Amino acid sequence: MLTIYYVAGTRAIRPVWLCEELQIPYQRQDVSFDPEFRASTEWRKINPVGKVPAMRDGDLVLFESCAMVQVILDRYGNDQLAPKPGTNENALMQQWSWFAESTLARPAGEIVNHQRVFGKDTVAKAIAEMKERVRLCLKAVDDAIVDKEFLLDFGFSAADINLGYSLHLANKYVDYDDLVNAKAYYERLAARPAFQRSII
Ligand SMILES: N[C@@H](CCC(=O)N[C@@H](CS)C(=O)NCC(=O)O)C(=O)O
């Protein structure tokens, strides 16, 4: 049985959302986000840098949420939610998935980390700089989604799941009501029943 190690609000939402969209069997195992647990030998065997999420499928243990999304698609996707490998549409799915984690979620995640570590001693300039980086990404999404329901002409895909989580994260820290296309796109994604099931 596919197991997703889950903490609410984290990138565990991505693989859980995908399983819910695909309607495949999986088990959600809630784990602690407590730093002590994440530093434990037990957890470090699963995620060597003590982050969340992780996934187990038989002998396979994985960290990195977007890799989990791709592996679930490859193993259980049945050709759904992803354009054929090698096509331009698939290339765009890869592009937006990498963008979601390595370009948008990176500064958004650093806002979270910075606030968690420094508490009331946060460096306002550092937070402002990271918010600017997030805004730049949100503007790119806003421009890309004009007159489109989802990122790809293919329709709803794993790219929307990967980016949807990053928007969910950014939404908590950066105001982007003025980016009406990006905002409406996030609201469309957030209204999906499978997304709703992934956040509770
Ligand atoms: N690129 C990793 C990022 C994992 C990550 O940063 N997870 C956050 C929660 S969403 C975390 O565990 N943060 C704790 C920390 O960095 O100390 C992924 O996509 O799985």
The ligand as a Gaussian input file, in Angstrom:
#p B3LYP/6-31G(d) Opt

LIG

0 1
 N       11.732000      20.233000      -1.656000
 C       11.162000      19.544000      -0.521000
 C       10.917000      20.582000       0.570000
 C       10.456000      19.947000       1.864000
 C       10.170000      21.020000       2.914000
 O       10.815000      22.077000       2.949000
 N        9.210000      20.707000       3.776000
 C        8.869000      21.640000       4.838000
 C        7.384000      21.515000       5.150000
 S        6.404000      21.868000       3.722000
 C        9.650000      21.272000       6.072000
 O        9.737000      20.115000       6.414000
 N       10.224000      22.277000       6.725000
 C       10.953000      22.106000       7.937000
 C       12.327000      22.670000       7.851000
 O       12.797000      23.040000       6.763000
 O       12.955000      22.724000       8.884000
 C        9.867000      18.833000      -0.953000
 O        9.249000      19.290000      -1.931000
 O        9.484000      17.815000      -0.354000

